[in-house]
Amino acid sequence: MKKSSKITDFVHRDPEIMGGTPVFKGTRVPVQALFDYLKGSTIAEFKIGYPHVTDAQINAVLEFSQKNLIKNLPLPAYENAA
């Protein structure tokens, strides 16, 4: 994902489209479908099943997910922490 790009350039969320489920922009393909595929398949297989989703969209979602997991994952709370 380019530094000037925003995730909203690649993913869309609208209550009128699939009840507000995040979808790849310009499609009705839920972003969750990518993660479901990655549990037991490959990105190549995902692309066969959803040919309208672009590499740029897939890469943007994976990069956004990675950055946000690393940035927002809370530290464990320890009772004896200083």
KEPA-179645 format. One line per 4 residues: number of its first residue (from 1); their letters; for each residue x, y, z of C-alpha. Coordinates in Angstrom, 1 decimal, decimal comma, m for minus. Last residue first. Layout:
NUM> A> X:Y:Z; ...
***
This chain:
82> AANE> 6,4:m1,4:37,9; 4,5:m4,5:36,9; 3,6:m6,8:39,8; 0,0:m7,4:38,7
78> YAPL> 1,0:m7,9:35,1; m1,2:m6,7:32,3; m0,4:m8,1:28,9; 0,5:m5,4:26,3
74> PLNK> m2,3:m4,3:24,1; m2,2:m5,1:20,3; m2,8:m1,7:18,6; 0,3:m1,0:16,7
70> ILNK> 1,3:m4,6:15,7; m2,3:m5,5:14,9; m2,9:m2,3:13,1; 0,2:m2,6:10,9
66> QSFE> m0,5:m6,2:10,0; m4,1:m5,6:9,2; m3,4:m2,6:7,1; m0,7:m4,5:5,2
62> LVAN> m3,0:m7,4:4,6; m5,9:m5,2:3,5; m3,6:m3,1:1,2; m2,0:m6,2:m0,4
58> IQAD> m5,4:m7,7:m1,2; m6,7:m4,5:m2,7; m3,5:m4,0:m4,7; m3,7:m7,6:m6,0
54> TVHP> m7,2:m6,8:m7,3; m10,5:m8,4:m6,3; m12,6:m9,0:m9,4; m11,2:m12,6:m9,7
50> YGIK> m12,8:m13,8:m6,5; m12,6:m17,6:m6,5; m9,5:m17,7:m8,6; m8,0:m14,9:m6,6
46> FEAI> m8,7:m16,7:m3,3; m6,9:m19,7:m4,7; m3,8:m17,6:m5,5; m4,0:m16,1:m2,0
42> TSGK> m3,7:m19,5:m0,6; m5,8:m22,0:1,2; m6,7:m23,2:4,6; m6,9:m20,3:7,0
38> LYDF> m6,0:m17,9:4,3; m9,3:m18,4:2,6; m11,2:m17,3:5,7; m9,0:m14,2:5,9
34> LAQV> m9,8:m13,3:2,3; m13,5:m14,0:2,8; m13,5:m11,6:5,7; m12,9:m8,7:3,3
30> PVRT> m16,4:m9,4:2,0; m16,7:m9,5:m1,8; m19,6:m7,3:m2,9; m17,2:m5,5:m5,3
26> GKFV> m16,2:m2,0:m6,2; m14,2:m1,6:m3,0; m13,4:m4,9:m1,3; m16,1:m5,3:1,3
22> PTGG> m16,5:m4,4:4,9; m19,9:m5,7:6,1; m22,3:m2,8:6,5; m25,5:m4,8:5,9
18> MIEP> m24,2:m6,3:2,7; m24,2:m3,0:1,0; m26,7:m0,4:2,3; m24,9:m0,1:5,6
14> DRHV> m21,8:0,9:3,7; m18,2:m0,2:4,3; m15,7:0,0:1,5; m12,2:m1,3:1,2
10> FDTI> m9,4:m0,3:m1,3; m9,2:3,5:m1,2; m10,7:3,3:2,3; m7,4:1,7:3,4
6> KSSK> m5,7:5,0:2,7; m3,1:5,5:0,0; m0,5:8,2:0,4; 2,0:5,8:1,9
2> KM> 1,4:3,4:m1,0; 0,0:0,0:0,0
***
